[in-house]
Amino acid sequence: TVVTEPTVGAPVTTRPAYTDVLPSLGLNYRLSAAHTIRLAATQTLARPEYRELSPVQYREIIGGENVRGNATLRRALIRNFDFRWEWYPNPAEVFSVGLFAKRFDDPIERVYLATSGTRVVSFLNAESGNSYGIELEARKNLRFLSPKLINFSGHLNTTLVRSRIRIGDAAASKLNDERAMVGQAPYVVNAGVTYTSSSGQLSATALYNIVGRRIVNAAEAPLPDVYENARQLVDLSLRFPVVAGLSGKLDLKNLLDAPYEIEQGSVIREYYRT
């Protein structure tokens, strides 16, 4: 139950109620001591946030968007199907390939309304959506490059995704029905290199991340959708001994200080650094 008390007008109460059965099935088959196949099928859900259900308007701190909730939002149901092959050539090393597909009923979309005057963002349920893709993962000691690199290891995780949304509702017919789902990037890459001393007391890790260009707000016609551009991140982490029984940790984050860029059509709507 969400009770919203606006500064003007009567309180608004929202009481969405559902009884959902969420089954899951997993099967792990060991081909050999080093090879495993995993299959999974699950039913999950995504509930609206409280503020998404609250039909009052507020202003976001960053960007100054006026946001208004939707008391009629329904929770989204998601059917997930996963297949993964894993190979463990050595302890702490792995190579894996995963295929996945998801089917969404009533997915929640963040929408940029084509209003006159002050811009307003709200939320709606699309009819359905689907996504599918592949995930590649590798963790490997780097001694295969040179014996001098025995204390170094690298890891890589890459996900490629294609998603499509179906709006379906006549009230939302002005939204683009041929696009990716809001928030779904076409790719995500995580990579890193770790050094660990022979004693294990000293370690250092460099991490890299990039998330592809993705929609942050769908938009009503004639406005174009709003995108957040890809942004690269580099972090460093160091753990070191101080005295017996005491260790220290130093984390350096966002070293590139790449800007956040929110783009709508040919216009950069927001640009800031953190």
C-alpha positions as CSV (number, residue, x, y, z in Angstrom):
1,T,0.0,0.0,0.0
2,V,1.4,3.4,-1.1
3,V,-0.2,6.5,0.4
4,T,0.9,9.8,-1.3
5,E,0.1,13.1,0.4
6,P,0.6,16.0,-2.0
7,T,1.1,19.5,-0.8
8,V,-2.2,20.4,-2.5
9,G,-5.2,18.1,-2.7
10,A,-6.3,14.9,-1.0
11,P,-4.0,11.9,-0.3
12,V,-3.9,9.2,-3.0
13,T,-3.7,5.6,-2.0
14,T,-2.5,2.8,-4.3
15,R,-3.0,-0.9,-3.4
16,P,-1.6,-3.2,-6.1
17,A,-2.1,-6.8,-5.0
18,Y,-0.9,-9.9,-6.8
19,T,-0.4,-13.6,-6.0
20,D,2.4,-14.9,-8.2
21,V,3.9,-18.4,-8.5
22,L,7.6,-18.2,-9.3
23,P,8.9,-21.6,-10.2
24,S,12.5,-22.3,-11.1
25,L,14.3,-25.4,-12.6
26,G,18.0,-25.9,-12.8
27,L,20.0,-28.8,-14.3
28,N,23.8,-29.2,-14.0
29,Y,25.4,-31.9,-16.0
30,R,29.1,-32.7,-15.5
31,L,30.6,-33.7,-18.8
32,S,34.0,-34.4,-17.2
33,A,36.1,-33.2,-14.2
34,A,36.8,-29.9,-16.0
35,H,33.6,-29.4,-18.1
36,T,30.1,-28.6,-16.9
37,I,26.8,-27.7,-18.7
38,R,24.2,-25.7,-16.8
39,L,20.5,-25.2,-17.9
40,A,18.0,-23.0,-16.0
41,A,14.4,-21.8,-16.5
42,T,12.9,-19.4,-14.0
43,Q,9.9,-17.1,-13.5
44,T,10.8,-13.8,-11.8
45,L,9.1,-10.4,-11.4
46,A,9.9,-6.7,-11.2
47,R,7.8,-4.5,-9.0
48,P,7.4,-0.7,-9.5
49,E,9.3,1.5,-7.0
50,Y,7.2,3.4,-4.5
51,R,7.8,6.7,-6.3
52,E,6.8,5.2,-9.6
53,L,3.4,4.3,-8.1
54,S,3.0,7.7,-6.5
55,P,0.9,10.0,-8.8
56,V,2.5,13.3,-7.7
57,Q,5.1,15.3,-9.5
58,Y,8.6,15.9,-8.1
59,R,11.8,17.3,-9.5
60,E,15.0,15.2,-9.9
61,I,18.2,16.8,-8.4
62,I,20.4,16.0,-11.4
63,G,18.9,17.2,-14.7
64,G,15.9,18.9,-13.2
65,E,13.4,16.5,-14.8
66,N,9.9,16.7,-13.5
67,V,8.8,13.2,-12.7
68,R,5.3,12.0,-12.1
69,G,4.4,8.5,-11.0
70,N,1.6,6.3,-12.3
71,A,-0.8,4.7,-9.8
72,T,-2.0,2.1,-12.4
73,L,1.4,0.5,-12.9
74,R,1.5,-3.3,-12.8
75,R,4.4,-5.5,-11.8
76,A,6.3,-7.1,-14.7
77,L,6.6,-10.9,-15.1
78,I,9.8,-12.2,-16.6
79,R,10.5,-15.7,-17.9
80,N,14.2,-16.5,-18.1
81,F,16.0,-19.3,-20.0
82,D,19.7,-19.9,-19.6
83,F,22.3,-22.3,-21.1
84,R,25.9,-22.2,-20.0
85,W,29.0,-24.3,-20.8
86,E,31.9,-23.9,-18.3
87,W,35.5,-25.2,-18.5
88,Y,37.9,-25.2,-15.6
89,P,41.4,-25.8,-17.0
90,N,43.1,-25.1,-13.6
91,P,42.1,-24.0,-10.1
92,A,40.8,-20.4,-10.1
93,E,40.7,-20.4,-13.9
94,V,37.5,-20.6,-16.0
95,F,36.2,-20.2,-19.5
96,S,32.5,-20.1,-20.1
97,V,29.9,-19.3,-22.8
98,G,26.3,-18.5,-21.8
99,L,23.2,-18.1,-24.0
100,F,20.1,-16.5,-22.5
101,A,16.7,-15.3,-23.4
102,K,14.0,-13.3,-21.5
103,R,10.3,-12.7,-22.1
104,F,8.7,-9.8,-20.3
105,D,5.0,-9.3,-19.7
106,D,4.0,-5.7,-18.7
107,P,7.6,-4.3,-18.6
108,I,7.8,-0.9,-17.0
109,E,9.1,1.8,-19.3
110,R,10.3,5.3,-18.3
111,V,8.7,7.7,-20.8
112,Y,9.5,11.3,-21.8
113,L,6.1,13.0,-22.3
114,A,5.6,15.4,-25.2
115,T,4.1,18.2,-23.1
116,S,4.2,21.9,-23.7
117,G,6.2,24.0,-21.3
118,T,8.0,22.1,-18.5
119,R,9.3,18.7,-19.5
120,V,7.7,15.7,-17.6
121,V,8.9,12.1,-17.3
122,S,6.4,9.3,-16.3
123,F,6.1,5.5,-16.3
124,L,3.9,3.0,-18.2
125,N,3.5,-0.7,-18.8
126,A,4.4,-1.8,-22.3
127,E,2.5,-4.9,-23.5
128,S,5.6,-7.2,-23.8
129,G,9.3,-7.3,-24.5
130,N,12.0,-9.8,-25.1
131,S,15.8,-9.9,-25.0
132,Y,18.4,-12.5,-25.8
133,G,22.1,-12.6,-26.0
134,I,25.4,-14.2,-25.2
135,E,27.8,-13.9,-22.3
136,L,31.5,-14.7,-22.5
137,E,33.7,-15.1,-19.3
138,A,37.3,-15.9,-18.8
139,R,39.7,-15.9,-15.8
140,K,43.2,-16.9,-16.5
141,N,46.7,-16.8,-14.9
142,L,49.1,-14.9,-17.3
143,R,52.0,-17.2,-16.9
144,F,51.2,-18.7,-20.3
145,L,52.5,-15.4,-21.7
146,S,55.7,-15.4,-19.7
147,P,56.9,-17.3,-16.6
148,K,57.6,-13.9,-15.0
149,L,53.9,-13.2,-15.0
150,I,53.0,-16.1,-12.7
151,N,51.7,-13.6,-10.0
152,F,49.4,-11.9,-12.5
153,S,45.9,-13.0,-13.6
154,G,43.4,-11.5,-15.9
155,H,39.6,-11.7,-16.3
156,L,37.1,-10.7,-18.9
157,N,33.4,-10.7,-19.0
158,T,31.5,-9.5,-22.1
159,T,27.7,-9.5,-22.7
160,L,26.1,-8.8,-26.0
161,V,22.3,-8.2,-25.9
162,R,19.5,-7.6,-28.4
163,S,16.1,-6.5,-27.0
164,R,12.8,-5.4,-28.5
165,I,9.8,-3.8,-26.9
166,R,6.1,-4.0,-27.9
167,I,4.0,-1.1,-26.6
168,G,0.7,-2.5,-27.7
169,D,-1.5,-0.1,-25.7
170,A,-3.5,2.4,-27.8
171,A,-2.9,5.1,-25.2
172,A,0.8,4.7,-25.8
173,S,0.6,4.4,-29.6
174,K,2.7,7.6,-30.1
175,L,5.8,5.8,-28.6
176,N,8.3,4.2,-30.9
177,D,7.5,0.5,-31.0
178,E,10.7,-0.5,-32.9
179,R,13.5,0.0,-30.4
180,A,15.4,-1.6,-27.5
181,M,13.9,-1.7,-24.1
182,V,14.5,1.3,-21.8
183,G,17.8,0.8,-19.9
184,Q,19.0,-2.1,-22.0
185,A,22.5,-1.6,-23.4
186,P,23.6,-3.6,-26.5
187,Y,26.9,-4.6,-24.8
188,V,28.7,-4.6,-21.4
189,V,32.4,-5.2,-21.0
190,N,34.3,-5.8,-17.7
191,A,38.0,-6.5,-17.7
192,G,40.7,-6.5,-15.1
193,V,44.3,-7.5,-14.2
194,T,45.2,-8.6,-10.7
195,Y,48.7,-9.0,-9.1
196,T,49.1,-11.1,-6.0
197,S,52.4,-11.5,-4.2
198,S,53.7,-15.0,-3.4
199,S,52.8,-14.5,0.2
200,G,49.3,-13.3,-0.6
201,Q,49.7,-10.3,1.6
202,L,50.0,-7.7,-1.2
203,S,47.6,-7.5,-4.1
204,A,46.6,-4.9,-6.7
205,T,43.8,-4.9,-9.2
206,A,43.1,-2.7,-12.2
207,L,39.4,-2.7,-13.4
208,Y,37.9,-1.5,-16.7
209,N,34.2,-1.2,-17.5
210,I,32.1,0.1,-20.4
211,V,28.3,0.0,-20.9
212,G,27.0,0.6,-24.4
213,R,24.7,3.5,-25.4
214,R,21.2,2.9,-24.1
215,I,17.8,4.5,-23.8
216,V,17.1,6.2,-20.5
217,N,13.7,7.6,-21.4
218,A,11.5,6.6,-24.3
219,A,9.7,9.6,-25.8
220,E,6.3,10.4,-27.3
221,A,6.3,11.5,-30.9
222,P,7.4,13.8,-32.3
223,L,10.3,13.8,-29.8
224,P,13.2,11.4,-30.2
225,D,14.2,8.9,-27.5
226,V,16.6,10.0,-24.8
227,Y,19.9,8.1,-24.7
228,E,22.8,7.9,-22.2
229,N,26.1,7.6,-24.2
230,A,28.7,4.9,-23.5
231,R,31.1,5.8,-20.7
232,Q,34.4,4.2,-19.8
233,L,35.5,3.5,-16.2
234,V,38.9,2.6,-14.8
235,D,39.4,1.8,-11.1
236,L,42.4,0.7,-9.1
237,S,42.5,-1.2,-5.8
238,L,45.6,-1.9,-3.6
239,R,45.7,-4.1,-0.5
240,F,49.0,-4.1,1.5
241,P,50.4,-5.2,4.9
242,V,51.0,-2.6,7.5
243,V,52.2,-4.5,10.6
244,A,51.6,-8.1,11.8
245,G,47.9,-8.7,11.8
246,L,47.0,-5.4,10.3
247,S,46.5,-4.6,6.6
248,G,45.5,-1.5,4.6
249,K,43.4,-0.9,1.5
250,L,43.4,1.9,-1.0
251,D,40.8,2.3,-3.7
252,L,41.0,4.8,-6.6
253,K,37.8,5.1,-8.6
254,N,36.7,6.8,-11.8
255,L,40.3,7.6,-12.8
256,L,39.3,8.7,-16.4
257,D,36.5,11.0,-15.1
258,A,34.7,10.4,-18.3
259,P,31.6,12.6,-18.5
260,Y,28.0,11.5,-18.3
261,E,26.2,12.5,-21.6
262,I,22.5,12.4,-22.0
263,E,21.5,12.9,-25.6
264,Q,18.1,13.5,-27.3
265,G,18.3,13.6,-31.1
266,S,21.2,15.9,-32.0
267,V,21.1,17.7,-28.6
268,I,23.2,17.0,-25.6
269,R,20.6,17.5,-22.8
270,E,22.9,16.8,-19.9
271,Y,26.7,16.8,-19.5
272,Y,28.4,16.4,-16.1
273,R,31.3,14.7,-14.4
274,T,31.5,13.1,-10.9
